[in-house]
Amino acid sequence: MDKKNNEKGTAIHTCYVCEKPIEGDCVYIRTRRRTELYIHFGCMPGRNLNDGRTMQDGGKQS
């Protein structure tokens, strides 16, 4: 969860799950302990099916 600055001065975050740099949109999570997590949309738990189905609904198409 490094936060580095690039040449433009904007922060570059690292994905909490895959530990790769995040470019563009990501999910920001702030925990009860005030820990800040940044995760790629594709790395989100339960969101690993490509056609819009989730693991929480048993993979049923909605």
N, C-alpha and C positions, 0 to 999 in steps of 0.2 A: 504494500500500500504506500508506495512512494508517491510523493508529490513533487514533481520537478517543474522547472520553468523552461519553456522553449524560447526561441529568439524573439517571438512576438510578445512575450511576457505573460502568456496564459499558462495555466497549470496543466501538466500532463499527468493523468492518474494511471495507476496500475490496477488491473482487474484482480479482485480478491480471490477468485476461483482459479483462473488459468495463469495469473501473474504476468500477462502480456500488457503492453501499453494500450490505453484506450484512446482511440481516435474517433471523434464524433459523439453520438448519443450514447448514454449509458444509464444504468439504474443507480440512484443514490439512496443509500440506506443509512439511517442514523439509529443506532441501537440504544437500549435503555442506559447503557454505560457511557453514552455519548461517543461511541466509536463510529467513525465514518467509513462506510464501505462503498466502493464503486465496483459495479459488475456489468459486463457486457450483457446485452439482451439475450444473446444466444447461450450464455453461461448460467442463466437464471435457473435454479432448481425447479423442476416440474414443468418447464417450458421447452423440453427437448424434442417434441414432435414437430415436424415441419409443416403440417397442414392445419395448424391452429388448434389442435386438440391438446389437452393438458393431461398430466398424470393424475391430478386430483379428481377429474371426472371419469377416470377409468379409460381414457382414450376415446370416449364417445364423441361423435361429431355433433356439434350444437348449432 
